[in-house]
Amino acid sequence: MTSPTTGATGTTPTGADDTPPGTAPTGTTAHAARPAATAERVRADYAALKARGLALDLTRGKPSPAQLDLSTGLLDIGAADLGPAGAGADHRNYGGLAGLPELRAIFAEVLRVPVEQLLAIGNSSLALMHDTLVHAVLFGVPGSARPWGAERTAVLCPVPGYDRHFALCEKFGLEMIPVPMRDDGPDMDEVERLAADDPGVRAIWCVPTYSNPTGAVYGEETARRLAALPAAAPDFRILWDDAYAVHHLTDEHEAHEAHRTHEAHEAHEAHDQPTRPDGATTPAPAPAPAPAPAPDILALCAEHGHPDRAFVYGSTSKITFAGAGVAFLGSSPANVEWLTGHLARRTIGPDKLNQLRHARFLRDAAGLRAHMARHRALLRPRFDLVERVLREQLAGLDGATWSRPRGGYFVSLDVPDGCARRTVELAAEAGIRLTPAGATFPYGRDPRDRNIRIAPTYPALDELETAMEGLAVCVLLAALERS
Amino acid sequence: MTSPTTGATGTTPTGADDTPPGTAPTGTTAHAARPAATAERVRADYAALKARGLALDLTRGKPSPAQLDLSTGLLDIGAADLGPAGAGADHRNYGGLAGLPELRAIFAEVLRVPVEQLLAIGNSSLALMHDTLVHAVLFGVPGSARPWGAERTAVLCPVPGYDRHFALCEKFGLEMIPVPMRDDGPDMDEVERLAADDPGVRAIWCVPTYSNPTGAVYGEETARRLAALPAAAPDFRILWDDAYAVHHLTDEHEAHEAHRTHEAHEAHEAHDQPTRPDGATTPAPAPAPAPAPAPDILALCAEHGHPDRAFVYGSTSKITFAGAGVAFLGSSPANVEWLTGHLARRTIGPDKLNQLRHARFLRDAAGLRAHMARHRALLRPRFDLVERVLREQLAGLDGATWSRPRGGYFVSLDVPDGCARRTVELAAEAGIRLTPAGATFPYGRDPRDRNIRIAPTYPALDELETAMEGLAVCVLLAALERS
């Protein structure tokens, strides 16, 4: 089904050859490789590329202005709705540390956390992860014998992974242990081996839905094994960053069908909803039914005797406004009590007015899904374009593989071994900014120097096409230099 | 000028008798003491009070609903202003860690911090103090040999002071050393003695303008001595929480005249500005000139060879919405770089849209002052009422003194020694909630058990009157029981 060495596939650091046929939810069907470009042609292409004097950026997973426009209606929810008369309570004053119940109810469903165990605080889930680690390092979590900072603490990092997760570990002096990423989550044999043997291994980073950057979707079986994991550390934690819980690019959900017990298919009707200027109060007429959610990690952990094992994170950063959204943290009652005890000394409460704006704008989980269908209509052409250019330009290149994600914000491109750093360098010289090579690995060390993260959401389509074609030229030249 | 044992005065933990005549900015003129209430009358009054079955709350410094209504216009600043077209830039996306320059410019003037050294982040200055301490404890500040958490660290705490400052110290295991509070700041002889002798003394809490709870206003001389302090610790820090920088209750500024080089008097015209429903875009027609600001602590520190000594904090919590405002932190370039380096791993940026709402609503420092004049019109009657009831009910009670603040959110009441805890208990039994006795001291230990913090801003005037009269009865009964 996949053509591991000559086309699109799920990326795994141990080589696409390791992927058993039929298990790669991000794979495409095989296609004919076009003839390899000649060396002269590649050099000429690169010279021409440089001569264009581009200034393009594929570095960060940011929503485009058109995506932000989808939430314009949120900005027009005013005093009539937000004041005490319209809100039914006074949300303007101090208090309400856990966040606004109406908004938490919407995301409780999406993130699979009981609403009373879900906090809505601040505008950044990264900040909530940071603060979880701050308090773990300084004080330990429930079940810790000592603060994490007082003894050796290591964190399992599925790779390639999210650079900001790794930056947090580095900051707090937490050792990072890479674990190969598969298409349905990390290599669980390896996770089990590492966690069972080493009491210093206290956590694992997970992006369960459309993992950053590979697009991998954690299956129920992966989640069950994480929940059941016989960790040597009694205070082992799963840092479950469900950043892309509702960020689907497809309505087919083959990935879910293969790996998850899904509830319903997303309706076709929602796919091409036009962008409505009054999106705030008028969800799409026929909202899509709930797509397959991530595994219910809190329930699985409780079921397997580890009720306090998982912290779940999410945010509206890529739903409403990346800078002005709302972040969420959900966990067991004991963990929530632990964290709110600490947070109560930090703040008297979150911005409940912005939470109320969000609750009024999104209305409910169905409204949220309808809103995400509008994002998908904007994002899908970008991901299709990336796939098309990579296929057209790199299908003939031995060792080049890439993910074809069904959701999320990234495409993970593996270039031939030893070529990633040089590719990024060549692209920078041609005015195309890429995430630094190695960024998707702890300490910036990609052992095969091959992974590049592509963030196609922000640029306009024509710019994206130019950038992707330029990137392909750089990959070909880097491979040529190395051959 | 003051009548230390029988009337209103500045409160100092070493006794009002220590206050030299003429230096008490919070004092009132002496007045005739009314005859002491008879024991029978006091007991009967308390029985009657209990019989009323009240449920009143004087615990926290919260703005009243009418104060929050002053900022209704902020909620109606919508997409036309906040979107890229109206804003002149796209503030909806990630980024801009330092906060919105337009808003920082307004508060740079008020907080006396160069705009490029002032950050606008989150909705809570307490959170910024918390995070400063987190990073000091884990990593040390510029100039630290080791993290504050890795060696004995003590913090000087002027008393009575702010319970949430003390709670942060307790949380991070920072020893607290009380220092007597005077009417122009802490007892600087004591501060100098403690900091010069002990390299473990690394910080001091300061609320320079209308200190919580005494209303003390730090004078230029106090600030100069703090800046020049020959601290044994090379990484000594002044935690300068200017929470009430623009929260004036008077337009006379005797306090400033005595202790500060002030720029101008506040104009009478601004005093009784009516509340405007369109307050957002229409500042009062004749905005008050700038009142005397707090000493320029950053400049003073630099002048005295300690450029990295001070962190300045502020927020709009008691200017716009207590839950949905904006917090500020200003410091030296080195400190700002240190902190933003840490914060950059925590978040990709603050809620710039809410900052833009604030900038549009307040417009400039003059608009901010006009807005604060409207707060003053609502607050002044409450503080006048507290003063009147205390004078009428407690002027005859030996050992009862209280502050008459010219700004801020609190009145500090000293009851006869050994009577504070009992007073709070009696009040609770009568349905009047007060801040716990001792809360204004580190570890909750008021050595003379006499200080009670009164927060008069939130209740309606008639409720406040009932609560204050009830409180006075409780003070008299507690004193009677002890006599």
Interface residues (C-beta under 8 A of the other chain):
Chain A: R60 K62 P63 P65 L68 S71 T72 G73 L75 D76 G78 A79 L82 G83 P84 D90 H91 R92 N93 Y94 G95 G96 G122 N123 S124 L126 A127 H130 D131 V134 V137 L138 G149 R164 A167 L168 K171 F172 S317 F321 A322 G323 A324 H342 R345 R346 T347 I348 G349 P350 D351 K352 L353 N354
Chain B: R60 K62 P63 P65 L68 S71 T72 G73 L75 D76 G78 A79 L82 G83 P84 D90 H91 R92 N93 Y94 G95 G96 G122 N123 S124 L126 A127 H130 D131 V134 V137 L138 G149 R164 A167 L168 K171 F172 S317 F321 A322 G323 A324 H342 R345 R346 T347 I348 G349 P350 D351 K352 L353 N354
